[in-house]
Amino acid sequence: MSVIAGRGGAVPWQTAGVGNEGWSPWIRPGAPGSRTTRLELFYDLVFVFAFLNVTALASNPPSATNLYRCLLVLGLLWWCWSGFAGLANYTRADQGVLPLVGFVTVAATFLLVLSLPGAFVNQPGGLNGPLLFAVCYFLVRASQLAVFGWMARGDRDRLRRWRLLVLLPLVATALLVGSAFVRRTVEHGATVQLVLWTVALLVEYGAGVALGGTYWAVVSAGHWAERHALMVLIALGESVLALGIGSKFVNGLPLTWPAVVAAVTGIAVASALWWAYFDTLALAVEQALHRARDPAARARLARDAYTYLHLPIIAGVIFFALGIKDVLAEAADPETPPWGDPLGAFWALVLYGGVALYLLSLVACGMVALRVLRWPLLVEVVLLALLAPPAARLPELKALVVLGLVCVTLTTGEALGGRRRRNRVRQLALEEQRAAEIEESRWRGEHL
């Protein structure tokens, strides 16, 4: 989320709404054609670690309450990442003081992830987990807003709006700090704690809706789209890692036929999820963002299609990864019944619900950005909702095979049925890529 703009939205990138006085050798402005830097990819490694650990909240022990806690933590982590993505879009993340801001973000986020096991219930023998989470969250948000505050200096109106933005993480952090003490001090403390976390999340996300396009600026549409697509790819990578390094799945168990079926089916589902997003949708939404010439319209599209709708996309993949990590190891164990024990309602919700959430979010993203309803994916979501209850009674691997068949069949059907639109979108992306390669080759020939 990029949060400094002129009235009614962003302004041309040369001034980017802050005036020339906001820029210095310490902070350099971004450009319309900028892309993701290697330093940003390095920073994202900590979010890979976060995604691998956030699901532990849902599975220890498996319950609806812990699943909701997982969603709350994921929402706040995503907001931290979105703030840094917006800052790197508005400025050059690998120039001036920005690398130091990034290192602060990485260190604070890493500590935040380490505090996750005790984020809601303090663990004895160490630092206060809920309090540490709140402090690290504030450090991440404050370091990002400090840069925007520096760029807003000298302009009374922009500085006033920046002060309003600063209140948001202050309020959210105060709620998180309060939640650290209510669990043992008030009646029904666990419920009150969840309420405070929920309000903190609503404060941050609700402000994005209430403030409209006033505080949103997207300098480079390509950078913004690429950053979010890479995070989807990271989440999908976690599902592959979960399949391979789940408890005893590779090193502790013999390679049996159920294990082979589990591995192939898990990869098939992950591939179908990749195809549903990257084959056409990611390209088409980025093209729509480029075509949004009006700064306020571009800001709204970036907020709605990316910042807000990509959160449930990420959450859906993470839930799928949680399911295969915690279920398939048992299903492939030779000591369990053939094809595993019955899946159960909770894991059916996680597996089938996670994939359905992912696909439904893709449908919503297409509607918001392209005004196109992807009927095959919508049918797939309905089918998964209908199949989840009976799948809960199936052996674990059979339930996974059913999930794989549904995903691969309908995703393939959508690709074959929409070939004209698919070819148009992909041809346009190829032409853009070739034009960029020609220009880069010309520059290198002249200067290198």
N, C-alpha and C positions, 0 to 999 in steps of 0.2 A: 504494500500500500504506500503510494507516494502522496504526501499530505500537504504540500505547499503549492498553491496555484493562485492565479488572479481571480477576480470576481467572475463567478459563473463557470470556472473551470481553468484548465491549464492555458498557458499562453505560449508563443513560439519559444523554441528551446534555447535560442541565443540568450534570452533574458530569463526564461522559465519562470516568470512571475515574481522574481525576487530582486530584479535589478542587478546591474553590474557590480554594485557594491557588495553583493552577497558572495561573489566568487573571489577566490584568491588562489595562490599556489597550493594552499592547504586543502582546498575543496574545488574540484574541477567539474564543470557541467557535463552531463551526458549529451548524446547526440541522437537524432532520429534513426540512424543506421547502426547504432551500437548493438553488440550481442553479448552473451554471457561470457565473463572472463574466467580464466583458470582459477583465479583466487576465489571467486564465488563458488566454484565447484568444490574447492577445498573446504570452504565454510560449510557446504551442504553435507559433508561427511558426518558432522555431528548430528544432523537430522536423520541420517541413516541409523546412527546409534540410537537416537530417540525413538524412531519407529520400531526398531527391534525390541525395545524395552517397554514401550508404553502398553503393549498388549498384556504384559505381566499383571497389570492392574485388573484386567478382566478375567483372567484365568486362575487367580489365586485368592480365594477359590472361585470356580465358575459360578456366576450369579448375575441377575439382571442389574442389581445395584452396582456391582463392580464393572459391569459393561458400561453403565452410565458414567461412572468415574473415569473410565478410559476415554469416553467421548469428551468429557470436560477438559481433561489434560490435553488431549489432542487438539481441541479447539484453541486453547491458550498457546500451545506450541506453534500451531499454524499461524496465529496472529503475530507471534514474534517473528516467524520466518517471513510473513507477508510484509511486515514493516521493513525488514532488511532488504527484501526484494525491491520494494518501492524506492528505498534510499539508493540502491545500486542502479535503478533505472533513471533516477533523477540526477545522479552524480556518477563519476567514474570510480568504481569500487576499488580499483587497484592503483589509484593515484592519491598523492597528498596524504591526508590524515585518515582517509577512509579505511586503509588496511588495519590501522589500530582499532578503529571502531568495530571492524569485523572480528578482530581477535577477542575483544571484550565480549562480543556477542557469542562467539564460539565457546569461550571459557565459562561464561555465565550459563549458557544453554547446557553445556556438559555437566556442570554441577547440578543444574535443575533436573537433568535426567537421572543423575546419581541419587537424587533425593526422592525419586518416584516411589520406591517401595514404602516410604514413610510419608508420602505426600498428604495422606488423609489420616493415617494412624501413626503417631510417632513411635519409632522403634527405639527400645532402650539401648543404652551404651554408646550413643553418638549424639550428633547435633540434632536439634529439633527439626524433623523432616518437613512438616507443613510450613514452618517459619522460613526455612532455607529455600523452599520452593518459591515462596512469596518474594523474598529478597532478590533471588536470581531473576525472577520474572521482571521485577522492577528495573534491575540493572540493564537487562536487554532493551526494554522499551525506552528507558531514560537515555541510553547511549544513542539510540536512533533519533529521538526527538531533540537531543542536544545539537545535532548537526543541522536539523531544520531550524532550530532557534538561532543558530549562528547565521544562517542564510537570511533569516527574517529581520536581522538587526537593521536599524536605521529606517525602518518603515513602521510607523505606529499602527496602522491598520493590520498589517500582516502579523506584527508582534502580538497584537491583541488576540487574533484568532489562534496563534500558536499557543498562547497561554491557556486558551480553552482546551486545546488538544492535550496539553500537559495534565490537565485535571483528570483525564480518562484513566491513564495508568495509575495515578495516585488513588483514585477511588477504587479501582479494581484491586490494587495491592492492599489497600486498607481492608477490603472485604476478605481477601485471602488471609491476611494476618489475623483478622477476627475469627475466621474459621479454624485457625490453629488452636484456639483456646476454648471454643464453645463445646467441643465434643465431650469433655469431661466436666464442664462447669455448669451446663444447663440441662434441663430435662429434654429428652429426645435430641441429644446433642449431635448424633450422626445425621439426622434429618436436617437439622438447622445448618450443619456444615455443608451439605449438598446444596441447600438453598442459597447460601452465601456464594458458593462457587458458581452456581448458575447465574446469579445476579451479576457477578464480576464479568462473566462471559458476555452477558447481554449488554452490559455497559459498553464494552469495547466494540462489539459487533453492531449494536444498535446505533452507536454514534456514526458509523459509516453510512447507515441509511438516512439518519436524521440530517446529517450535514450535506448530503447530496454530493454534487460535483465540486463544491467549493474547495475542498481540501484534497482533491484527487488530481494528480497530474501524471500522464503517461507520455514520457518523452519519446521512448523507442517502443513501438508496438512489437517489433520482432524480439527484442530483449524480454519484454513482459511475457509474451507467449512462450518463448523458449524456456524461461525460468520455471514456469508452471508445468510445462510438458516434462521437463527433467525431473521434477518432483514426483510426477505420476510414474515415470520410469523407475525412480528409486523405490517407490512403494511396490511396484510390480517385482522389482529385484528382490525385495524382502520376501515375497511369496516363494520365489525360487530358493532363497536361502533357507526359509522355514521348512521347505520340503526336504532340503538336503542335510540340514544340521539340526533338525528336530531331535528330541530326546531319543538317543540310541538308533535313530532311523538308518544311518549309514554305517557307522563304525561298530555298533553294538548288536546288530542283527544280521543273520545270513540273508543272502539275496534270494528270496523266494518269489514265486509267481505273484502272490498278492502284493509283495513289495514292488515288483516290476509294474504291475497294473496301477498301483498308487502313484508311482513316479511319473509314468507316461500320462496318466489322466490329470495329475496336478499340473504338469507342463502344458497340456492341451488347454486347460482352463485358463492358465496365465497367458497363453498365447492368444486365446480368443479375446481376453480382456484387452490385451495390447492392441489387437487388430481393431476392436470396436472404437478405440480412442485415436490411435496414431494413423491408421490408414487414410482416413479422410477428415474426421472431425477436427483434429488438432490443426491441420492445414487450413480448413475452411474458416474456423473461428479466428485464426491469426489473420487471414485475408480480410475478414470482416472488420477486425480491429484496425488494420491499415486503411481500409476504406472509410472509416469514421473520421472525417476531416474536422468536424466540429469538436473542439477540445472537451466540452462538457459531455457530449454524447460518447466520445471515446472513453472518458473517465468512468461514466456509468457502465458501459459495456465491460471495461476492465474489472470494475468492482464486482458486477453481478455474475458474469460468466467465468471469471477467474478466481478472484479472492473468495467469493462466497460459494459458488457451485463446485469449485475444485476441492473444497474441504470434504464434502461427502464423497467425492470421487476417491480421495485418498483414504478416507475412513472405510469405505467399502472394500478396498484392496487389503487394508490392514486386518479387517475382520476375516477375510478369506485366508490370509496368511496365518492368523491366529488359529483358525480351524484346522488347517492341514498340519500345523506344527504340533498341536496338542492332541490330535486324534489319530493321525496316520501312523505314528510310532507304535501305538497300541494295536492298531488294526493289522499291521504287518508283522507283529510279534508271533512267532510260531506257537507260543503257549496260549494264545487267545483262540477262540473259535474261528473256523474258516471265514474269511472276509470280515472278521472283527465282530465286536459286540454291537447291539443296536446303537444307532447314532445318538439318540436322545434329543429332547426338545431344545435344550440350550445350544448344542452344537449345530443342530439344524438351523436355528436362528442365526448363528454366527456365519456358517458356510453359505447357506442359501440366501439369508438376509443380506450378508455382505456383498455378494455378487449382484443381488437385486438392487441394492442401494447404489452401487457403482453404475449399473446400467441406467437406472432411473435418473441419476445425476447427469449422465451423458445425454439423455433425452431432453432434460431441462436445459442443459447448456446449448443444445442445438436449437431449441425453441427461442431462447433469449437472444442468441447471437445471429442465427440464420433464418429464424421464422420457419423452420423445417421440423416436422414431426417424424421421428424415426419409428415408424409403426412396428417393424420387426423386433426392435429392442423393447418396445412397450409390451408387445405380446410375450416376449421372453420374461419380462418382469412379472407379468400376471401368471404365467405358467410356473415360474419358480415359487411364487406365493402359494399356488394351489398344490404344488408338489412337496413343499416343505413339511407339512404335517405327516403325510405317509412316509416321507423319507426319514423322519425321526425314528420310525420303527424298523427301518431297514438296517442290515449290517453296514458298518461304517464305509467300507470300500465300495459296496454296491450303491450307497447313497452318493458317494463321490462320482462314480461312473455315470449315474443318472444326471448329475449336475454337469459333467463334462459333455455328455451327449446333447443336452439342451443348449449349452453355450456354443459349442462348435457348430451345430446344425443351423441355429438361427442366425449366428454371426455370419456364417458362410452364405446363407440365404439372402441376408441384407446386402452383402457385397455383390452378389450376382444380380440382384434385382435393381440396384441403383447404379449400374455401370456407367450410364451417360453422365450423371452428376459426378460420380467418382472420377471418371476420366478427365472431366473439365477441371475439377479442383486440383488434381494431381498434375495435370499438364501446366496449369498456371504456376504451381509451385516449382516445377522443373524449369520453366522459363525464367522465373525469378532467380533460381539458383545459378543457372548458366550466365545470366547477366551479371550477377555478383562475381562469379569466377572470372569472367572476362575483364571486369574492371580491376579486380585484384591482380590479375596477371599483368595487365597494362602498367599498373602502379609499380609492381615489383621490377618489371623490366626497365623502368625509368629510374628507379631509386636504389635498387639493390644490386 
